[in-house]
């Protein structure tokens, strides 16, 4: 089996780090290093955005180029394509709220939207892989595989891997085995236990004191019915602290870096999508 690896390099963070950060990092110069790391992270985001749009375009072409079985067409059209668009929308929304170089705290509304987008991304990433699996099963799988229960079908599940027709595909997908296990540590708790969360800000002791000082001013303004002061005071209060680009499920569990983790996870799904769509195109034109 041959498959299209176009789009593989532009979703790999290491490529951008080597080009836009590594040559300019200086030991002990935190401000300089932060700037160039942010440049690498932002350029990585652009690469992932472009690769995702390319995959969407390829999917549209595939719908007209391949004679899909009815069920396969259903899962590709309403599963794969919808999820790709949803991931694209959620990621673009997320990156506008939390770009790599942001240091200002998130407002409550921004925090809510960032959390919504982040959870949607991870839920749809695993859903996308399942949709690809069902397209392949209905398009080229054997009758026993098509008859397997819904929970038995997935690109990395035994029933799928046992299908004779998928053996060349399974070999091409082997490099993603570790990533699939890793990404589930971010996705599964969001579905079954606690949603992913982006803390709005990190506060130093001095920040806490300033927050409490302004809170006391807000209370006095309310008591005195000086409502014209409230907007300015609350704006000042919301600017206290520094955004730390991390995300987590549970405050008692380890935190994760937003960048490059989130775009890198989307990038791995894009690479899998390239393999799957190349497989489906090849099978559909034999």
C-alpha positions as CSV (number, residue, x, y, z in Angstrom):
1,X,0.0,0.0,0.0
2,X,1.2,3.5,-0.8
3,X,-0.2,6.5,1.0
4,X,0.2,10.3,0.8
5,X,2.5,11.7,3.4
6,X,1.9,15.3,2.3
7,X,1.2,17.3,5.3
8,X,3.4,15.2,7.7
9,X,6.3,17.6,8.2
10,X,4.2,20.8,8.6
11,X,2.4,19.4,11.6
12,X,5.6,18.3,13.5
13,X,6.6,20.9,16.1
14,X,10.3,19.8,16.1
15,X,10.6,21.2,12.6
16,X,9.5,24.6,13.7
17,X,11.5,24.5,16.9
18,X,14.7,23.7,15.0
19,X,14.1,26.5,12.5
20,X,12.6,29.3,14.5
21,X,13.8,28.8,18.1
22,X,16.8,26.6,18.6
23,X,19.3,28.8,16.7
24,X,18.4,31.8,18.8
25,X,18.2,30.4,22.3
26,X,20.6,31.9,24.8
27,X,21.4,30.3,28.2
28,X,20.0,32.5,30.9
29,X,18.2,34.9,28.7
30,X,14.6,34.1,29.6
31,X,12.9,37.0,27.7
32,X,14.8,36.2,24.5
33,X,14.1,32.5,24.7
34,X,10.4,33.0,25.4
35,X,10.1,35.2,22.3
36,X,11.6,32.7,19.9
37,X,9.8,29.7,21.5
38,X,6.6,31.6,21.0
39,X,7.6,32.2,17.3
40,X,8.1,28.5,16.8
41,X,4.8,27.6,18.5
42,X,2.8,30.2,16.5
43,X,4.3,29.0,13.2
44,X,3.5,25.4,14.2
45,X,-0.1,26.5,14.7
46,X,-0.1,28.0,11.2
47,X,1.3,24.7,9.8
48,X,-1.4,22.7,11.5
49,X,-4.2,25.1,10.4
50,X,-3.0,24.7,6.8
51,X,-2.7,21.0,6.9
52,X,-6.1,20.6,8.4
53,X,-7.6,22.7,5.6
54,X,-5.7,20.5,3.1
55,X,-7.2,17.4,4.6
56,X,-10.7,18.9,4.5
57,X,-10.2,19.7,0.8
58,X,-8.9,16.3,0.1
59,X,-11.9,14.8,1.8
60,X,-14.3,16.8,-0.4
61,X,-12.4,15.5,-3.5
62,X,-12.6,12.0,-2.2
63,X,-16.4,12.1,-2.0
64,X,-16.5,12.7,-5.7
65,X,-13.6,10.5,-6.7
66,X,-14.5,7.3,-4.8
67,X,-17.7,5.2,-5.2
68,X,-18.4,4.7,-1.6
69,X,-20.8,2.0,-0.2
70,X,-23.9,3.6,1.2
71,X,-22.9,3.1,4.9
72,X,-19.3,4.2,4.2
73,X,-20.5,7.4,2.4
74,X,-22.7,8.1,5.4
75,X,-19.9,7.8,8.0
76,X,-17.5,9.8,5.8
77,X,-19.9,12.6,4.9
78,X,-21.6,13.0,8.3
79,X,-18.8,11.7,10.6
80,X,-15.4,12.4,9.1
81,X,-16.2,15.7,7.3
82,X,-18.3,17.1,10.2
83,X,-15.6,16.4,12.8
84,X,-12.9,17.8,10.6
85,X,-14.8,21.1,10.3
86,X,-15.6,21.1,14.0
87,X,-12.0,20.6,15.0
88,X,-11.0,23.4,12.6
89,X,-13.6,25.7,14.1
90,X,-12.8,24.8,17.7
91,X,-9.0,25.1,17.2
92,X,-9.2,28.5,15.5
93,X,-11.5,29.8,18.2
94,X,-9.1,28.5,20.9
95,X,-5.9,29.9,19.4
96,X,-7.5,33.4,19.1
97,X,-8.3,33.3,22.9
98,X,-5.0,31.7,24.0
99,X,-2.2,32.5,21.5
100,X,1.3,31.3,22.6
101,X,2.5,34.8,23.5
102,X,-0.5,35.8,25.7
103,X,0.3,36.8,29.3
104,X,-2.9,38.7,30.2
105,X,-5.3,36.7,32.4
106,X,-8.4,35.3,30.8
107,X,-11.7,36.9,31.7
108,X,-14.4,34.5,32.9
109,X,-16.0,34.5,29.4
110,X,-12.7,33.8,27.7
111,X,-11.9,31.0,30.1
112,X,-15.3,29.4,29.5
113,X,-14.9,29.6,25.7
114,X,-11.3,28.3,25.9
115,X,-12.4,25.4,28.0
116,X,-15.4,24.7,25.7
117,X,-13.1,24.7,22.6
118,X,-10.4,22.5,24.3
119,X,-12.9,19.8,25.3
120,X,-14.5,19.9,21.9
121,X,-11.2,19.4,20.2
122,X,-10.2,16.3,22.2
123,X,-13.7,14.7,22.0
124,X,-13.8,15.2,18.2
125,X,-10.2,14.0,17.7
126,X,-11.0,10.5,19.0
127,X,-14.4,10.6,17.3
128,X,-12.7,11.4,14.0
129,X,-10.6,8.3,14.3
130,X,-13.6,6.2,15.0
131,X,-15.4,7.6,12.0
132,X,-12.5,6.8,9.8
133,X,-12.5,3.2,11.1
134,X,-16.2,2.7,10.3
135,X,-15.8,4.2,6.8
136,X,-13.0,1.6,6.1
137,X,-15.1,-1.2,7.7
138,X,-18.1,-0.5,5.5
139,X,-16.1,0.1,2.4
140,X,-13.7,-2.8,2.4
141,X,-14.2,-4.8,5.6
142,X,-15.5,-8.4,5.7
143,X,-19.0,-9.3,6.8
144,X,-17.8,-10.5,10.3
145,X,-16.0,-7.2,10.9
146,X,-19.0,-5.2,9.7
147,X,-21.2,-7.2,12.2
148,X,-18.9,-6.4,15.2
149,X,-20.4,-4.3,17.9
150,X,-19.9,-0.5,17.9
151,X,-17.5,-0.6,20.8
152,X,-15.3,-3.2,19.0
153,X,-14.5,-1.0,16.0
154,X,-11.6,1.5,16.2
155,X,-8.4,2.1,14.3
156,X,-6.4,0.7,17.2
157,X,-8.8,-2.0,18.4
158,X,-8.2,-5.8,18.0
159,X,-11.3,-6.4,15.8
160,X,-10.1,-3.8,13.3
161,X,-6.5,-4.9,13.4
162,X,-7.5,-8.5,12.7
163,X,-9.3,-7.7,9.4
164,X,-7.3,-9.1,6.6
165,X,-8.2,-6.3,4.2
166,X,-6.7,-3.8,6.6
167,X,-3.2,-5.3,7.1
168,X,-1.3,-2.9,4.9
169,X,-3.2,0.0,6.6
170,X,-2.4,-1.4,10.1
171,X,1.3,-1.5,9.2
172,X,1.2,2.2,8.2
173,X,-0.6,3.1,11.4
174,X,1.7,1.4,13.8
175,X,3.8,4.5,14.4
176,X,0.7,6.1,16.1
177,X,0.2,3.4,18.7
178,X,1.9,5.2,21.5
179,X,0.3,8.5,20.6
180,X,-3.2,7.0,20.6
181,X,-2.6,5.8,24.2
182,X,-1.2,9.1,25.3
183,X,-4.0,11.3,23.8
184,X,-6.6,9.2,25.6
185,X,-5.2,10.5,28.9
186,X,-6.4,13.9,27.8
187,X,-9.6,12.9,26.1
188,X,-11.1,10.2,28.3
189,X,-11.3,12.1,31.5
190,X,-13.0,15.0,29.6
191,X,-15.7,12.6,28.5
192,X,-16.1,10.4,31.6
193,X,-14.8,12.3,34.6
194,X,-13.6,15.9,34.6
195,X,-13.5,18.4,31.7
196,X,-10.3,19.9,30.6
197,X,-9.6,23.3,32.0
198,X,-7.4,26.3,31.3
199,X,-6.6,28.3,34.5
200,X,-7.4,31.9,33.9
201,X,-4.3,33.2,35.7
202,X,-1.5,32.5,38.1
203,X,-1.3,34.9,41.1
204,X,1.7,35.8,43.2
205,X,1.2,36.8,46.9
206,X,1.4,40.4,45.7
207,X,-1.2,39.8,43.1
208,X,-3.6,38.3,45.8
209,X,-3.1,41.4,47.9
210,X,-3.8,43.7,45.0
211,X,-6.9,41.7,44.1
212,X,-8.2,41.9,47.7
213,X,-7.5,45.7,47.8
214,X,-9.5,46.3,44.6
215,X,-12.2,44.0,45.9
216,X,-12.5,46.2,49.0
217,X,-12.8,49.3,46.7
218,X,-15.6,47.6,44.7
219,X,-17.5,46.8,47.9
220,X,-17.2,50.4,49.1
221,X,-18.3,51.7,45.7
222,X,-21.3,49.4,45.8
223,X,-22.2,50.5,49.3
224,X,-21.9,54.2,48.3
225,X,-23.9,53.5,45.1
226,X,-20.9,54.9,43.1
227,X,-21.7,52.6,40.2
228,X,-19.7,54.6,37.7
229,X,-16.5,53.3,39.4
230,X,-17.3,49.6,39.1
231,X,-16.4,49.1,35.4
232,X,-12.9,50.5,35.8
233,X,-12.3,48.7,39.1
234,X,-13.4,45.4,37.7
235,X,-11.3,45.9,34.6
236,X,-8.3,46.5,36.8
237,X,-9.0,43.4,38.9
238,X,-9.3,41.2,35.8
239,X,-5.8,42.3,34.6
240,X,-4.1,41.0,37.8
241,X,-1.9,38.0,37.4
242,X,-0.3,36.2,34.5
243,X,-1.7,33.6,32.2
244,X,0.3,30.4,32.4
245,X,-0.3,28.4,29.1
246,X,-1.2,25.1,30.8
247,X,-4.3,22.9,30.9
248,X,-5.4,20.1,33.2
249,X,-8.3,17.9,34.3
250,X,-8.0,17.8,38.1
251,X,-6.0,20.3,40.3
252,X,-4.4,17.4,42.1
253,X,-3.1,15.9,38.8
254,X,-0.2,17.0,36.6
255,X,-0.7,20.0,34.3
256,X,0.1,19.9,30.6
257,X,1.6,22.5,28.3
258,X,-1.0,24.0,25.9
259,X,1.8,24.5,23.3
260,X,2.9,22.5,21.5
261,X,0.6,19.7,22.9
262,X,-2.8,20.7,21.5
263,X,-1.7,21.5,17.9
264,X,0.7,18.5,18.0
265,X,-2.3,16.2,18.9
266,X,-4.3,17.7,16.1
267,X,-1.3,17.2,13.8
268,X,-1.1,13.5,14.6
269,X,-4.8,13.1,13.8
270,X,-4.2,14.9,10.5
271,X,-1.4,12.4,9.6
272,X,-3.7,9.5,10.4
273,X,-6.4,11.2,8.2
274,X,-3.9,11.4,5.3
275,X,-3.2,7.7,5.6
276,X,-6.8,6.8,5.8
277,X,-7.9,9.0,2.9
278,X,-5.1,7.6,0.8
279,X,-6.1,4.1,1.6
280,X,-9.8,4.8,0.8
281,X,-8.8,6.5,-2.5
282,X,-6.6,3.5,-3.4
283,X,-9.2,1.0,-2.6
284,X,-11.9,2.9,-4.4
285,X,-10.0,3.2,-7.6
286,X,-8.8,-0.4,-7.9
